[in-house]
Amino acid sequence: MDFVPGKPFSTDNYRSLLVDSVCRQDGFVELGIVAHPMEAIVRQYLGSQSAHGLLDTYRHYASRR
């Protein structure tokens, strides 16, 4: 991929994937942040509607087209 115009993925990119980039310390604790599983908060980001109700809304709009 080094010779592809624009270099979408170079040899250097590949080498960087071979090295872990995970911290050994829990930085959240030092900042006073409590981590939560994504499943517990994703509905807050999507809205207060239930997952079933949200799918019904999508189905409704899809049938209009």
N, C-alpha and C positions, 0 to 999 in steps of 0.2 A: 504494500500500500504506500510505500515511500515515494513511488514514482507516479502515483495517481495525482492529477491536478487538484490542488487544494489540500492534499494530504489529509483525508478524512480520518485516518488512523495510522500513526507512524510507529516505527520500531520503538521509539522512546515511550510512546503511550503503552505499548505492550509490556515493556520492561517495568513501567510503574505499576502495572497490574499484578506483578509478581511479588510486590512488597505490601504487607498488610498496612492499612491506614486506620487502625482502630486504637483508641487510647487505652492505656492500662488503668487510668484513674477515672472515677466517675465524676466528671465535671459538673453534672447537674447538682450533685450534693453540695459542692463548693459554692454554687450560685444560689442555692436554696430552692431549686426547682424539683418538683416531684414528677417523675415520669409516669405516664399512664399508657395502657395499651391503646393502639389506634382504634380498635373496635369499640372501645368505651366512649370515645369522643367524636368519632366521624359523623354521627348523626347530628351533632351540634353544628358542624360545618355545613352539612347538607340541608339543614332545616329541621324543624320540630316534627315534621310529618313522619309517620312510621314508614318502614321500608316497603311494606305491602302497599300502603297508600301512595307512595312515591312511584312505584311501578304502575299502579293503575293510572296515575296522571300521565306517565309517559305513553302508556298504551292508548289513552284517550287522544292525545295529540298526534300520535303516529297514524291513527285511523283517519284523521282529518285530511291527510295529504294524499 
